[in-house]
Amino acid sequence: MPSLRSLKLYDAGRKVFTTKGEEQEAAKQEFLGHLKMLEGVLGAKPYFGGDEFGFLDIALITFYSWFYTYETFGKFSIEAECPKLIAWAKRCMEKGTVSKSLADPHKVYDFALGLKKRLGLE
């Protein structure tokens, strides 16, 4: 069962690409707050569990495919705000099992764009 924290991260991220104006800005700040909290937990470790890629890394790397979508719609850079988190994601993506199993970020963006159109959120 997903944790309440991951649901809040998902909800804030969803709002980044489904809202505009002040509501989007608030969602962006909430989303970045969650990412910064995760970055603080990561600290200087290569992975959330320490030196080894583990279950928490597996659960969290799935959000990485959506980062391009959040950044594009929200007009911000996650790497500028959370460089350690992006470095962690890049380390995870070096693993073939990870890079082969995650959706292409541009396809995720296209999906989100289509979803916005279907929901009339343009």
DSSP file (Angstrom, degrees, kcal/mol; ACC not computed):
  #  RESIDUE AA STRUCTURE BP1 BP2  ACC     N-H-->O    O-->H-N    N-H-->O    O-->H-N    TCO  KAPPA ALPHA  PHI   PSI    X-CA   Y-CA   Z-CA
    1    1 A M              0   0    0      0, 0.0     0, 0.0     0, 0.0     0, 0.0   0.000 360.0 360.0 360.0 131.8    0.0    0.0    0.0
    2    2 A P        -     0   0    0      0, 0.0     2,-0.1     0, 0.0     0, 0.0  -0.301 360.0-113.1 -66.3 148.7    1.4    3.4   -0.9
    3    3 A S     >  -     0   0    0      1,-0.1     4,-1.8     4,-0.0     5,-0.2  -0.375  20.6-115.2 -76.8 159.9    2.4    5.7    1.9
    4    4 A L  H  > S+     0   0    0      1,-0.2     4,-2.0     2,-0.2     5,-0.1   0.858 116.5  57.6 -60.4 -36.5    0.6    9.0    2.5
    5    5 A R  H  > S+     0   0    0      1,-0.2     4,-2.1     2,-0.2    -1,-0.2   0.920 106.0  47.5 -63.1 -44.9    3.8   10.8    1.6
    6    6 A S  H  > S+     0   0    0      1,-0.2     4,-2.4     2,-0.2    -1,-0.2   0.853 110.1  53.5 -67.9 -32.1    4.0    9.3   -1.9
    7    7 A L  H  X S+     0   0    0     -4,-1.8     4,-2.6     2,-0.2    -1,-0.2   0.880 108.5  49.5 -66.6 -37.1    0.3   10.1   -2.4
    8    8 A K  H  X S+     0   0    0     -4,-2.0     4,-2.6     2,-0.2     5,-0.2   0.892 110.5  50.3 -67.6 -39.4    1.0   13.7   -1.5
    9    9 A L  H  X S+     0   0    0     -4,-2.1     4,-2.4     2,-0.2    -2,-0.2   0.934 113.0  46.4 -62.3 -46.3    3.9   13.7   -4.0
   10   10 A Y  H  X S+     0   0    0     -4,-2.4     4,-2.6     2,-0.2    -2,-0.2   0.930 113.3  48.7 -61.0 -47.0    1.7   12.3   -6.7
   11   11 A D  H  X S+     0   0    0     -4,-2.6     4,-2.0     1,-0.2    -2,-0.2   0.914 112.5  47.3 -62.8 -44.6   -1.1   14.7   -6.0
   12   12 A A  H  X S+     0   0    0     -4,-2.6     4,-1.3     1,-0.2    19,-0.2   0.911 113.0  49.5 -64.2 -41.8    1.2   17.8   -6.0
   13   13 A G  H  X S+     0   0    0     -4,-2.4     4,-1.0    -5,-0.2     3,-0.4   0.909 108.7  52.4 -62.7 -43.0    2.8   16.6   -9.2
   14   14 A R  H >X S+     0   0    0     -4,-2.6     4,-0.9     1,-0.2     3,-0.6   0.898 107.5  52.6 -59.6 -41.3   -0.6   16.1  -10.9
   15   15 A K  H 3X S+     0   0    0     -4,-2.0     4,-1.2     1,-0.2    -1,-0.2   0.794  97.9  66.3 -66.7 -27.8   -1.6   19.6   -9.9
   16   16 A V  H 3< S+     0   0    0     -4,-1.3    -1,-0.2    -3,-0.4    -2,-0.2   0.885 112.9  31.3 -61.4 -37.7    1.6   21.0  -11.5
   17   17 A F  H << S+     0   0    0     -4,-1.0    -1,-0.2    -3,-0.6    -2,-0.2   0.509 120.8  49.7-101.8  -1.7    0.3   19.9  -14.9
   18   18 A T  H  < S+     0   0    0     -4,-0.9     2,-0.2    -5,-0.1    -2,-0.2   0.456 105.8  56.4-111.0  -1.5   -3.4   20.3  -14.5
   19   19 A T     <  -     0   0    0     -4,-1.2     2,-0.3    -5,-0.1   102,-0.0  -0.717  62.0-153.4-123.4 174.1   -3.6   23.8  -13.0
   20   20 A K    >>  +     0   0    0     -2,-0.2     4,-1.0     4,-0.0     3,-0.9  -0.901  52.4   3.2-139.1 167.9   -2.5   27.3  -13.9
   21   21 A G  H 3> S-     0   0    0     -2,-0.3     4,-2.3     1,-0.2     5,-0.2  -0.210 123.2  -5.9  62.8-137.9   -1.6   30.5  -12.3
   22   22 A E  H 3> S+     0   0    0      1,-0.2     4,-2.4     2,-0.2    -1,-0.2   0.850 135.0  54.9 -63.3 -36.5   -1.5   30.8   -8.5
   23   23 A E  H <> S+     0   0    0     -3,-0.9     4,-2.1     2,-0.2    -1,-0.2   0.909 110.0  46.6 -65.2 -40.6   -2.8   27.3   -8.0
   24   24 A Q  H  X S+     0   0    0     -4,-1.0     4,-2.9     2,-0.2    -2,-0.2   0.906 110.7  52.6 -66.3 -41.3   -0.1   25.8  -10.2
   25   25 A E  H  X S+     0   0    0     -4,-2.3     4,-2.3     1,-0.2    -2,-0.2   0.912 110.4  47.9 -61.5 -42.0    2.6   27.9   -8.4
   26   26 A A  H  X S+     0   0    0     -4,-2.4     4,-2.3     2,-0.2    -1,-0.2   0.905 112.7  48.9 -64.1 -41.4    1.4   26.5   -5.0
   27   27 A A  H  X S+     0   0    0     -4,-2.1     4,-3.0     2,-0.2    -2,-0.2   0.901 110.0  51.9 -64.6 -41.0    1.4   23.0   -6.4
   28   28 A K  H  X S+     0   0    0     -4,-2.9     4,-2.9     2,-0.2     5,-0.2   0.922 110.8  47.0 -61.6 -45.0    4.9   23.5   -7.8
   29   29 A Q  H  X S+     0   0    0     -4,-2.3     4,-2.0     2,-0.2    -1,-0.2   0.892 113.7  48.3 -65.6 -39.2    6.2   24.7   -4.4
   30   30 A E  H  X S+     0   0    0     -4,-2.3     4,-2.0     2,-0.2    -2,-0.2   0.937 112.7  48.7 -64.4 -45.9    4.4   21.8   -2.6
   31   31 A F  H  X S+     0   0    0     -4,-3.0     4,-2.2   -19,-0.2    -2,-0.2   0.936 112.5  47.3 -59.2 -49.0    5.9   19.3   -5.1
   32   32 A L  H  X S+     0   0    0     -4,-2.9     4,-2.8     1,-0.2    -1,-0.2   0.856 107.8  57.5 -63.2 -34.2    9.4   20.8   -4.8
   33   33 A G  H  X S+     0   0    0     -4,-2.0     4,-1.9    -5,-0.2    -1,-0.2   0.908 107.5  47.0 -60.7 -42.3    9.0   20.7   -1.0
   34   34 A H  H  X S+     0   0    0     -4,-2.0     4,-2.2     2,-0.2    -2,-0.2   0.914 113.0  49.0 -65.2 -42.5    8.4   16.9   -1.1
   35   35 A L  H  X S+     0   0    0     -4,-2.2     4,-2.5     1,-0.2    -2,-0.2   0.900 110.2  50.8 -64.7 -39.9   11.3   16.4   -3.5
   36   36 A K  H  X S+     0   0    0     -4,-2.8     4,-2.1     2,-0.2    -1,-0.2   0.861 108.2  52.9 -65.8 -34.9   13.6   18.5   -1.1
   37   37 A M  H  X S+     0   0    0     -4,-1.9     4,-1.9     2,-0.2    -1,-0.2   0.929 110.5  47.4 -63.6 -44.4   12.5   16.4    1.8
   38   38 A L  H  X S+     0   0    0     -4,-2.2     4,-2.4     1,-0.2    -2,-0.2   0.896 109.9  53.1 -63.2 -39.4   13.4   13.2   -0.2
   39   39 A E  H  X S+     0   0    0     -4,-2.5     4,-2.4     1,-0.2    -1,-0.2   0.883 107.1  52.3 -62.9 -38.0   16.7   14.8   -1.1
   40   40 A G  H  < S+     0   0    0     -4,-2.1    -1,-0.2     2,-0.2    -2,-0.2   0.884 109.6  48.4 -64.0 -39.0   17.4   15.5    2.6
   41   41 A V  H  < S+     0   0    0     -4,-1.9    -2,-0.2     1,-0.2    -1,-0.2   0.895 111.0  51.2 -67.2 -39.8   16.7   11.8    3.4
   42   42 A L  H >< S+     0   0    0     -4,-2.4     3,-1.8     1,-0.2    -2,-0.2   0.916  83.4 161.4 -62.9 -43.2   19.0   10.8    0.6
   43   43 A G  T 3<  -     0   0    0     -4,-2.4    -1,-0.2     1,-0.2    -2,-0.1  -0.327  69.9 -27.6  60.0-134.8   21.8   13.0    1.9
   44   44 A A  T 3  S+     0   0    0     -3,-0.1    -1,-0.2    -4,-0.1    -2,-0.1   0.355 107.4 114.8 -95.4   3.7   25.2   12.1    0.6
   45   45 A K    <   -     0   0    0     -3,-1.8     6,-0.1     1,-0.1     3,-0.1  -0.417  69.1-133.4 -73.9 150.2   24.3    8.4    0.1
   46   46 A P  S    S+     0   0    0      0, 0.0     2,-0.3     0, 0.0     5,-0.2   0.842  91.0  17.0 -70.7 -31.7   24.3    7.0   -3.4
   47   47 A Y  B >  S-A   50   0A   0      3,-2.0     3,-1.6    -5,-0.1     5,-0.1  -0.899  86.9-105.0-135.7 164.3   20.9    5.3   -2.8
   48   48 A F  T 3  S+     0   0    0     -2,-0.3     5,-0.1     1,-0.3     3,-0.1   0.811 122.0  47.4 -62.9 -29.2   18.2    5.7   -0.2
   49   49 A G  T 3  S-     0   0    0      3,-0.5     2,-0.5     1,-0.2    -1,-0.3   0.447 121.9-104.4 -89.4   0.2   19.3    2.5    1.6
   50   50 A G  B <  S-A   47   0A   0     -3,-1.6    -3,-2.0     1,-0.1    -1,-0.2  -0.967  85.1  -5.0 119.0-125.5   23.0    3.5    1.5
   51   51 A D  S    S+     0   0    0     -2,-0.5     2,-0.4    -5,-0.2    -1,-0.1   0.622 119.8  71.9 -83.5 -13.5   25.5    1.9   -0.9
   52   52 A E  S    S-     0   0    0     -5,-0.1    -3,-0.5    -3,-0.1     2,-0.3  -0.852  83.9-118.0-111.1 140.0   23.0   -0.6   -2.4
   53   53 A F        +     0   0    0     -2,-0.4     2,-0.2    -5,-0.1    -2,-0.1  -0.582  52.4 166.7 -67.7 126.2   20.1    0.0   -4.7
   54   54 A G     >  -     0   0    0     -2,-0.3     4,-2.1    -4,-0.1     5,-0.2  -0.589  48.2 -68.7-136.1-166.3   17.0   -1.2   -2.8
   55   55 A F  H  > S+     0   0    0      1,-0.2     4,-2.3     2,-0.2     5,-0.2   0.857 123.8  52.1 -60.4 -41.0   13.2   -1.3   -2.5
   56   56 A L  H  > S+     0   0    0      1,-0.2     4,-2.4     2,-0.2    -1,-0.2   0.893 109.3  50.8 -65.8 -38.1   12.8    2.4   -1.7
   57   57 A D  H  > S+     0   0    0      2,-0.2     4,-2.5     1,-0.2    -2,-0.2   0.917 109.3  51.5 -62.7 -42.8   14.9    3.3   -4.8
   58   58 A I  H  X S+     0   0    0     -4,-2.1     4,-0.6     1,-0.2    -2,-0.2   0.913 112.4  46.0 -60.2 -43.8   12.7    1.0   -6.9
   59   59 A A  H  < S+     0   0    0     -4,-2.3     3,-0.4     1,-0.2    -1,-0.2   0.896 117.8  41.3 -67.8 -40.6    9.5    2.7   -5.6
   60   60 A L  H >< S+     0   0    0     -4,-2.4     3,-1.7     1,-0.2     4,-0.4   0.795  99.8  68.5 -82.6 -28.9   10.7    6.3   -6.0
   61   61 A I  H >< S+     0   0    0     -4,-2.5     3,-1.3     1,-0.3     4,-0.5   0.751  84.6  74.4 -65.4 -20.6   12.5    6.0   -9.4
   62   62 A T  T >< S+     0   0    0     -4,-0.6     3,-0.6    -3,-0.4    -1,-0.3   0.791  89.1  59.5 -62.2 -26.4    9.1    5.5  -11.0
   63   63 A F  T X> S+     0   0    0     -3,-1.7     3,-1.7     1,-0.2     4,-0.6   0.739  86.5  78.4 -70.6 -22.5    8.4    9.2  -10.5
   64   64 A Y  H X> S+     0   0    0     -3,-1.3     3,-1.2    -4,-0.4     4,-0.5   0.838  82.7  62.3 -59.4 -35.7   11.4   10.1  -12.6
   65   65 A S  H <4 S+     0   0    0     -3,-0.6     4,-0.3    -4,-0.5    -1,-0.3   0.755 104.6  49.9 -60.9 -23.7    9.6    9.5  -15.9
   66   66 A W  H <> S+     0   0    0     -3,-1.7     4,-2.4    -4,-0.2     3,-0.3   0.579  84.3  89.2 -91.1 -11.8    7.2   12.3  -15.0
   67   67 A F  H <X S+     0   0    0     -3,-1.2     4,-2.9    -4,-0.6     5,-0.2   0.893  85.3  53.1 -57.1 -43.2    9.9   14.9  -14.1
   68   68 A Y  H  X S+     0   0    0     -4,-0.5     4,-2.5     1,-0.2    -1,-0.2   0.907 110.2  49.2 -58.8 -41.6   10.1   16.2  -17.7
   69   69 A T  H  > S+     0   0    0     -4,-0.3     4,-2.5    -3,-0.3     5,-0.3   0.940 112.6  46.2 -62.7 -48.7    6.3   16.7  -17.7
   70   70 A Y  H  X S+     0   0    0     -4,-2.4     4,-2.5     1,-0.2    -2,-0.2   0.926 115.1  47.3 -60.8 -44.8    6.3   18.5  -14.4
   71   71 A E  H  X>S+     0   0    0     -4,-2.9     4,-1.3    -5,-0.2     5,-1.3   0.902 113.6  47.4 -64.4 -41.6    9.2   20.7  -15.4
   72   72 A T  H  <5S+     0   0    0     -4,-2.5    -2,-0.2    -5,-0.2    -1,-0.2   0.945 118.9  37.6 -68.8 -48.8    7.7   21.6  -18.8
   73   73 A F  H  <5S+     0   0    0     -4,-2.5    -2,-0.2    -5,-0.2    -1,-0.2   0.883 123.8  42.4 -69.9 -37.3    4.2   22.4  -17.6
   74   74 A G  H  <5S-     0   0    0     -4,-2.5    -1,-0.2    -5,-0.3    -2,-0.2   0.569 101.0-133.0 -87.7  -9.3    5.5   24.1  -14.4
   75   75 A K  T  <5 +     0   0    0     -4,-1.3     2,-0.3     1,-0.2    -3,-0.2   0.952  65.3 108.9  55.8  56.2    8.4   26.0  -16.1
   76   76 A F      < -     0   0    0     -5,-1.3     2,-0.5    -6,-0.1    -1,-0.2  -0.938  66.2-117.2-149.2 170.1   11.0   25.0  -13.5
   77   77 A S     >  -     0   0    0     -2,-0.3     4,-1.4     1,-0.2     5,-0.1  -0.958  10.2-166.9-118.0 117.7   14.0   22.8  -13.2
   78   78 A I  H  > S+     0   0    0     -2,-0.5     4,-3.6     1,-0.2     8,-0.2   0.887  93.4  57.0 -66.9 -37.7   14.1   20.0  -10.7
   79   79 A E  H  4 S+     0   0    0      1,-0.2    -1,-0.2     2,-0.2     7,-0.1   0.889 105.4  50.3 -62.2 -38.1   17.8   19.6  -11.2
   80   80 A A  H  4 S+     0   0    0      1,-0.2    -1,-0.2     2,-0.2    -2,-0.2   0.859 120.2  36.4 -66.2 -34.4   18.3   23.3  -10.2
   81   81 A E  H  < S+     0   0    0     -4,-1.4    -2,-0.2     1,-0.2    -1,-0.2   0.816 134.1  21.2 -86.7 -34.3   16.2   22.8   -7.1
   82   82 A C     X  +     0   0    0     -4,-3.6     4,-1.8    -5,-0.1     3,-0.4  -0.534  64.9 161.6-137.1  66.7   17.3   19.2   -6.1
   83   83 A P  H  > S+     0   0    0      0, 0.0     4,-2.3     0, 0.0     5,-0.2   0.840  77.5  53.6 -62.1 -34.7   20.6   18.3   -7.7
   84   84 A K  H  > S+     0   0    0      2,-0.2     4,-2.2     1,-0.2     5,-0.1   0.878 107.8  51.2 -67.5 -36.0   21.3   15.4   -5.4
   85   85 A L  H  > S+     0   0    0     -3,-0.4     4,-2.3     2,-0.2    -1,-0.2   0.895 110.9  47.6 -67.8 -40.1   18.0   13.8   -6.2
   86   86 A I  H  X S+     0   0    0     -4,-1.8     4,-2.5     2,-0.2    -2,-0.2   0.893 110.1  52.6 -68.2 -38.9   18.7   14.1  -10.0
   87   87 A A  H  X S+     0   0    0     -4,-2.3     4,-2.0     2,-0.2    -2,-0.2   0.910 109.9  49.6 -61.6 -41.3   22.2   12.6   -9.5
   88   88 A W  H  X S+     0   0    0     -4,-2.2     4,-2.5     2,-0.2    -2,-0.2   0.931 110.2  50.4 -60.1 -46.7   20.5    9.7   -7.6
   89   89 A A  H  X S+     0   0    0     -4,-2.3     4,-2.4     1,-0.2    -2,-0.2   0.896 109.4  50.7 -61.2 -41.2   18.0    9.3  -10.5
   90   90 A K  H  X S+     0   0    0     -4,-2.5     4,-0.8     2,-0.2    -1,-0.2   0.882 109.3  51.3 -65.4 -37.7   20.8    9.2  -13.0
   91   91 A R  H >< S+     0   0    0     -4,-2.0     3,-0.8     1,-0.2     4,-0.4   0.923 110.9  48.8 -62.7 -43.3   22.6    6.6  -11.0
   92   92 A C  H >< S+     0   0    0     -4,-2.5     3,-1.6     1,-0.2     6,-0.3   0.898 106.7  56.0 -62.0 -40.2   19.5    4.5  -10.9
   93   93 A M  H 3< S+     0   0    0     -4,-2.4     6,-0.2     1,-0.3    -1,-0.2   0.662  92.2  71.2 -70.2 -15.2   19.0    4.9  -14.7
   94   94 A E  T << S+     0   0    0     -4,-0.8     2,-0.5    -3,-0.8    -1,-0.3   0.706  80.2  90.0 -70.6 -18.5   22.5    3.5  -15.2
   95   95 A K  S X> S-     0   0    0     -3,-1.6     4,-2.6    -4,-0.4     3,-0.9  -0.692  77.0-143.9 -80.3 124.3   21.0    0.1  -14.2
   96   96 A G  H 3> S+     0   0    0     -2,-0.5     4,-2.2     1,-0.3     5,-0.2   0.855  98.8  58.3 -57.1 -37.7   19.7   -1.7  -17.2
   97   97 A T  H 34 S+     0   0    0      1,-0.2     4,-0.4     2,-0.2    -1,-0.3   0.823 112.4  41.0 -64.3 -29.6   16.8   -3.1  -15.3
   98   98 A V  H X> S+     0   0    0     -3,-0.9     4,-1.4    -6,-0.3     3,-0.9   0.940 115.0  47.4 -80.6 -52.9   15.6    0.4  -14.4
   99   99 A S  H 3< S+     0   0    0     -4,-2.6    -2,-0.2    -7,-0.3    -3,-0.2   0.828 113.8  49.0 -62.2 -31.9   16.2    2.2  -17.7
  100  100 A K  T 3< S+     0   0    0     -4,-2.2    -1,-0.3    -5,-0.3    -2,-0.2   0.697 112.9  47.2 -79.3 -18.9   14.5   -0.6  -19.7
  101  101 A S  T <4 S+     0   0    0     -3,-0.9     2,-0.2    -4,-0.4    -2,-0.2   0.643  93.2  85.5-100.8 -15.1   11.4   -0.7  -17.4
  102  102 A L  S  < S-     0   0    0     -4,-1.4     2,-0.1     1,-0.1   -40,-0.1  -0.610  82.1-107.1 -90.5 149.1   10.6    3.0  -17.1
  103  103 A A        -     0   0    0     -2,-0.2    -1,-0.1   -41,-0.1    -2,-0.1  -0.360  40.2 -97.8 -68.2 149.2    8.4    4.9  -19.6
  104  104 A D    >>  -     0   0    0      1,-0.1     4,-2.0    -2,-0.1     3,-0.6  -0.528  30.0-132.9 -65.9 129.2   10.1    7.4  -21.9
  105  105 A P  H 3> S+     0   0    0      0, 0.0     4,-2.1     0, 0.0    -1,-0.1   0.823 105.2  53.4 -56.7 -33.8    9.7   10.9  -20.4
  106  106 A H  H 3> S+     0   0    0      2,-0.2     4,-2.2     1,-0.2     5,-0.1   0.848 107.9  50.2 -72.2 -32.6    8.6   12.4  -23.7
  107  107 A K  H <> S+     0   0    0     -3,-0.6     4,-2.3     2,-0.2    -1,-0.2   0.868 109.3  52.0 -70.3 -36.0    5.9    9.7  -24.1
  108  108 A V  H  X S+     0   0    0     -4,-2.0     4,-2.6     2,-0.2    -2,-0.2   0.916 109.4  50.1 -63.2 -42.8    4.7   10.5  -20.5
  109  109 A Y  H  X S+     0   0    0     -4,-2.1     4,-2.7     2,-0.2    -2,-0.2   0.929 110.0  49.8 -60.3 -46.2    4.5   14.2  -21.5
  110  110 A D  H  X S+     0   0    0     -4,-2.2     4,-2.4     1,-0.2    -1,-0.2   0.893 110.7  50.7 -60.2 -39.8    2.5   13.3  -24.6
  111  111 A F  H  X S+     0   0    0     -4,-2.3     4,-2.5     2,-0.2    -2,-0.2   0.933 111.1  47.8 -61.6 -46.6    0.2   11.3  -22.4
  112  112 A A  H  X S+     0   0    0     -4,-2.6     4,-2.5     2,-0.2    -2,-0.2   0.884 110.7  51.9 -63.4 -39.0   -0.3   14.2  -20.0
  113  113 A L  H  X S+     0   0    0     -4,-2.7     4,-1.9     2,-0.2    -1,-0.2   0.927 111.5  46.6 -62.5 -45.8   -0.9   16.6  -22.9
  114  114 A G  H  X S+     0   0    0     -4,-2.4     4,-2.6     2,-0.2    -2,-0.2   0.885 110.8  52.9 -62.9 -39.3   -3.6   14.2  -24.3
  115  115 A L  H  X S+     0   0    0     -4,-2.5     4,-2.2     1,-0.2    -2,-0.2   0.916 107.2  51.5 -63.1 -43.7   -5.1   13.8  -20.8
  116  116 A K  H  <>S+     0   0    0     -4,-2.5     5,-3.2     1,-0.2     4,-0.5   0.906 111.2  48.6 -59.7 -41.2   -5.4   17.6  -20.4
  117  117 A K  H ><5S+     0   0    0     -4,-1.9     3,-1.1     3,-0.2    -2,-0.2   0.937 111.1  48.9 -64.4 -47.4   -7.1   17.8  -23.7
  118  118 A R  H 3<5S+     0   0    0     -4,-2.6    -1,-0.2     1,-0.3    -2,-0.2   0.842 114.9  45.4 -62.3 -33.8   -9.6   15.0  -22.9
  119  119 A L  T 3<5S-     0   0    0     -4,-2.2    -1,-0.3    -5,-0.2    -2,-0.2   0.467 112.5-119.7 -89.2  -1.4  -10.4   16.7  -19.6
  120  120 A G  T < 5S+     0   0    0     -3,-1.1    -3,-0.2    -4,-0.5    -2,-0.1   0.860  70.3 134.9  68.4  36.1  -10.7   20.1  -21.1
  121  121 A L      <       0   0    0     -5,-3.2    -4,-0.2     1,-0.2    -5,-0.1   0.178 360.0 360.0-103.3  16.5   -7.9   21.6  -19.0
  122  122 A E              0   0    0     -6,-0.4    -1,-0.2    -5,-0.2    -5,-0.1   0.491 360.0 360.0 -76.5 360.0   -6.1   23.4  -21.7
